Amino acid sequence: MKLIEKIAYITFWINIFFVLFVFIVIPIILIKIPGSSDLLTANKGNNPYNLTLMILNFAVVFHWGYCIWFWYKNDKYSLSIIPLFFLNAIYAPIYYYRVTIKKRPLRNKINKPKQIVTEDNSINDNEFIELTRNNIIGVLQLWSSKEEQLEYQKSVPIAQVSEELFGQWEDFYIPDAEILKDAFKPYELELLGKFDDELIKRANKSNSFLPVIEKYIETDDWKALNSLAKETLNDLK
């Protein structure tokens, strides 16, 4: 692992700690401990607490910058730059987790399959077609299983599985990608398009706000998508 990758991994955890501390711990301290605000502003802000936050903030900014650099170099056909730009430190560890730890396929590689074959001889066209098909079916299987979703959340506590369900589908299913025509038959593409339309409709209905997975699985939106995912899988087999 290169030095910059080691630093990015360390700052990934610092970023998570910083966000939790700033948005959860500090408000609790200010509410529960009278006079704590005076400690935070002591000596005109030149106190150990503020100095520590400043140092942590440098690490957070580095991690955010690394994620943007990684996106530009490896993933610039994805839309991840939008939440990276507007949510910066809040979204950066989520993006890092997806592309570096979870290792989802990078969008510029999906849109340019010939470049992948040229640059990496370990995968040929047929293997890439099979990988594309398996990835999409894998997301459908995740959508179809409440147990897998709950287990996913349990095994990766920092993930927001409700958002991951939509994000992974967006990552793997690209309607205008030529590779889909090789990976699926025409009638199968119609099934995928139907599921995609329903997914978009439910996503728009939620107004970009999704509850945690334990609550989301109780909603009508989740039940409709879960049922459609099962139907789609049955029709694909």
N, C-alpha and C positions, 0 to 999 in steps of 0.2 A: 504494500500500500504506500503510495506517495505521501510525502509530508503534507501537502495541501489537503489530501483526502483525509489524513489523520486529524488535521486541524478542523476540517469541516465536520467530521464525526463528533469530535469533542464539543464544538460549538452548537451542534444539533441538540445535544442534551442541555447545554447552557441555555439555548433559546427556549426550550420547553420549560425549564425551571424559571426563567425570567418572565415568561408570559403568565405562568401560574402564580408567581409571586406578585407581579404587578396588578393583575386583574382579580385575584382571589385573596391572597394573604394580606396584602396591604389594606384593602377595604375592610377586611375583618378586624385587623389591628386598630384601624382608625375608629371603628364602631365600638369595639369591645374595651379598648384601653383609653380612658380619658387622658387628655394631655399628650397623647402620642404624636399628634400633629406638631407640637412644639419641638419634639425631639428631631423630627424630620427636617425642620427648618432652622435648627440650632446653628449658631455661628454663620449665619447667612448662607446656609447650605453647604458650607465647608466642614462636613462632619463625616465620620467613617461610613455611615449608612449611604449617604449620597455619593461618596467616592466609590464605594463598592458597586452601586448601581451603574455608575458611569463606566467602570471597567467591564461590567457584564454587558452593558449596552454596546461597547465596542465589539465584543464577541458576537452579539446578535446581529449587528450591522454586517460583520464579516460573513456570517452564515447566510444572511439574506443575499449579499452580493455574490457569494459562491453559487447559490441556487440560480440566480439570474444568469451568471456566466455558464453554468451547466446547461440551462435551458437553451441559451443561444447556440452553444456548441453542439448539443446532442438532441434537442427536443423542440426546435423552434417552429415546427408545424403544429404543435399543440396549442391550446388556448390557456395553458397554465400561467402564461405571463400576465393575464388579466388579474387573477387573485394575488399573484406574486407582487404585482405593482401596487394594487389598492390595499391589500391586507398585509403586505410585507412580512413583518416578523411573526404575525399570527399564522400565516399560511406556509411560510418557508419550511418549517419542520415537517409539515404534512406532505409538501411536495418532495422534500428530501427523502422521507420515508418511502414514498411511492416509487420513485425512480432509482434510488440507490439501495435501500434495504429490501423492499418488496420486489424491485427490479422488474417493473412493468415495461413492456416494449416501448421504446422511445418513438415519438410520433414521426420524426423525420425519416426514421428507418422504415416505418410502415408505409409511408407515402413514396418511398424510393427503394422498393425491394431489390431492384437490379444493382443498386449501389452496395447493398448488404452482401449480395452474392459475390460481387467483385472484390470487396474489401475483406470478406471473411469466407474463405473457401470451405469452412466447416459446415456450412448449411447450403443446400441446393434449392432449386425452385420448388421441387415437390415437397421438401421438408418445410419450407416456408409456408406453402399453401396449407399443409397439414397443421402447422403451428397456428396459423390464422384461424382455421376452423375450430381447433381445440380451445383456443382462447375465448372465442365467442360462446361456444357451447359451455365452457367453464363458467362464464358469467351468468348464463341462463340457469345453470345448475345451482349456482349460489343464490340467485333470485328465487328459485323454486323450493329452497330448503330453509325453513325457519331455524332448524337446529344448527345448520352450518353457519348461518349469520350470527347466531348467539355465541357459538363457539369461537368464531372469528373475533368478535368483540372481546370475549374473555381472554383469548390468547394475545391480543394486541390492544391493551387498554387505551393507548393514546389515539387509536384510530376512531374516526367517526363513521361507523359502518353504514349508517343510513346514507351518508354522502358517498361512501366508497362504492355502494351498489350502482349509483348513477355514474360516478366517475369512471369506474372500470368499463362500463358499457360504452361510454363516450370514448375511452381510450382505444378500445378494440374494434368497435363497429364504426367504420367510416363509409357511409353510403356510396360515395363516388369513387372509392378505391377499386382499381381494376382487379386487385388480388381477390376480392370477394367473389367475382364472377368465376374465378378458377376454383375457389374453395367451396362454393355452394351452387346447387342447381337453381334454375329460374324459380321454381315453385318454393324452394327454400328461402330464396332472397325475398320473396313476397311475405313469407312468414316473419322473417327478421324485420322487414320494413313495417309490418303491422305492430310488432312488439315495440319497435323504436318510436312509432307514432304515439302509441299509448304511453310510453315512458316520458316522452316530451310533454304530452298533455298533462300528465300527473305532476311532472316537475314544475311546469308553469303554474299549475293550480296551487302548489305549495309556496309560491312566491319566494323561492330560494331558502326557505326555512324548513328544516327537517328535524323532527325530534330524535332523541337517541333511539337506537334500534329496539330496545325493550318496549318503548312506547309506540314506535312506528309500526311494528308488526300488528298492533291492535287497530290500525286505521283502515278505512275502506280502500284508500289508495294502495297501500301495501298488499292487501288481500287481492285486489284486482290484478296487480302486476304479478303477484305470486302465482295466481291461478293461470294467467296468460303464459307465464314462463313454463309452467308444467305442460300446458297444451302444446306450446311451441316445441318443446323437447320431444314430446311424444310424436309429433308430426315430422320431426327431423329424422327420427330413427327408422 
